[in-house]
Amino acid sequence: MAENEEWTPLFDGKTTEGWHTYGSDSVGQAWQVVDGALYLDPAAKKSGKTGGDLVTDKEYSDYHLKLDWKVAKNGNSGIIFYVKEDPAKYQNTYNTGLEMQVLDNEGHPDAKINKHRAGDLYDLIASSPETVKPAGEWNHVEIISNDGQLELYQNGEKVVTTTLWDDNWKKMVAGSKFKDMEDFGTFKSGKIALQDHGDAVWYKDIMIKEL
């Protein structure tokens, strides 16, 4: 890696600039900026305000992404990447993008499912060791994807390593819940999404370095 590669903020801590709701040109009103974090407010959704998954305006291919997240008790969300934004063809971000799971492992029923716990490459690879903090506490995560090599870090420890797009990858996808989504996990460039799963979640200090 060249020394001069710079970290670029994807979130300025004050506005939703650089983001929009998937399939829209604006940001759903249930997403708010609170105390320097992007916050999905479930009460706003119940009152009829729209949410939806937030996606970056730009696409990225090889990169090192880092951010902090925390989730409310029993909460569920995810960081979805290599998302191809084509809502006419793909209704959801997860039809194409891979997900690093964001979850309250103690309270959410998904935690009982292997490969659905916080830090997992959702439904594909279980994270190890388990390093997630309890609901309401900040977790620092990193996603490094470079030339088909993917590494996920949670709270300073590498928790997932895999190779994307090779025969083994295709086999893994074929054995997952994504098997009928023909373009899932095939794009080598795409947007980064923060999932609206209906639960309160916060994201901050979102930075990217293109590799």
QUICOR-V13590 format. One record per residue. N is the residue number from 1. RES is the residue in one small letter. OMEGA is omega in degrees with one decimal (none if undefined). Layout:
N|RES|OMEGA  N|RES|OMEGA
This chain:
1|m|178.3  2|a|-176.3  3|e|-172.3  4|n|179.6  5|e|-171.6  6|e|169.5  7|w|177.6  8|t|176.0  9|p|173.4  10|l|-179.0  11|f|-174.4  12|d|178.2  13|g|-175.6  14|k|-176.0  15|t|176.9  16|t|-179.6  17|e|-179.4  18|g|-178.5  19|w|170.8  20|h|175.7  21|t|-179.0  22|y|178.2  23|g|-177.8  24|s|175.2  25|d|178.7  26|s|-179.6  27|v|177.3  28|g|-172.3  29|q|177.2  30|a|173.2  31|w|-178.2  32|q|172.7  33|v|-176.6  34|v|177.5  35|d|175.2  36|g|179.7  37|a|169.2  38|l|-173.1  39|y|172.7  40|l|-175.6  41|d|-178.1  42|p|179.5  43|a|177.9  44|a|178.4  45|k|-179.8  46|k|-179.2  47|s|173.1  48|g|176.6  49|k|-177.5  50|t|174.0  51|g|-177.9  52|g|179.3  53|d|175.0  54|l|174.9  55|v|176.7  56|t|175.7  57|d|-175.4  58|k|171.9  59|e|179.3  60|y|179.5  61|s|176.6  62|d|-175.2  63|y|170.8  64|h|-179.3  65|l|172.9  66|k|179.7  67|l|175.2  68|d|175.8  69|w|165.8  70|k|-174.8  71|v|177.6  72|a|178.3  73|k|-179.2  74|n|-173.1  75|g|-178.2  76|n|172.8  77|s|178.7  78|g|173.6  79|i|-172.4  80|i|-172.8  81|f|-168.4  82|y|178.3  83|v|174.2  84|k|-177.0  85|e|177.9  86|d|-170.3  87|p|177.5  88|a|-177.6  89|k|-177.4  90|y|-174.7  91|q|-173.5  92|n|177.0  93|t|-174.8  94|y|173.5  95|n|179.5  96|t|-169.9  97|g|175.5  98|l|-175.7  99|e|164.5  100|m|-172.2  101|q|173.6  102|v|-170.1  103|l|164.1  104|d|-176.9  105|n|-177.3  106|e|-169.9  107|g|-173.8  108|h|-177.8  109|p|178.6  110|d|-177.3  111|a|178.2  112|k|-177.0  113|i|176.5  114|n|-179.6  115|k|176.5  116|h|-177.5  117|r|-177.3  118|a|179.9  119|g|178.8  120|d|164.7  121|l|-160.6  122|y|176.9  123|d|-178.7  124|l|-177.1  125|i|176.0  126|a|178.9  127|s|177.5  128|s|-0.3  129|p|176.0  130|e|-173.0  131|t|-172.6  132|v|177.2  133|k|-177.8  134|p|177.1  135|a|178.8  136|g|177.1  137|e|-178.3  138|w|172.5  139|n|177.0  140|h|-179.3  141|v|178.1  142|e|174.6  143|i|177.7  144|i|178.2  145|s|-175.6  146|n|175.1  147|d|176.6  148|g|177.0  149|q|-177.6  150|l|174.3  151|e|174.7  152|l|177.9  153|y|175.5  154|q|179.7  155|n|171.3  156|g|-179.6  157|e|176.3  158|k|-174.1  159|v|177.7  160|v|170.8  161|t|176.2  162|t|174.1  163|t|-179.2  164|l|163.3  165|w|177.7  166|d|-176.5  167|d|179.1  168|n|177.7  169|w|-178.7  170|k|177.4  171|k|-179.3  172|m|179.1  173|v|-178.9  174|a|178.5  175|g|-176.2  176|s|178.8  177|k|-179.2  178|f|-170.3  179|k|-178.6  180|d|177.0  181|m|-164.6  182|e|-178.1  183|d|-179.9  184|f|173.3  185|g|-178.8  186|t|-174.7  187|f|-178.2  188|k|174.7  189|s|179.7  190|g|-178.6  191|k|177.4  192|i|-175.0  193|a|171.1  194|l|-167.6  195|q|168.2  196|d|176.8  197|h|177.4  198|g|-176.9  199|d|179.0  200|a|179.1  201|v|-179.4  202|w|175.9  203|y|178.8  204|k|176.5  205|d|-177.4  206|i|-175.3  207|m|177.6  208|i|172.9  209|k|179.7  210|e|-174.0  211|l|none
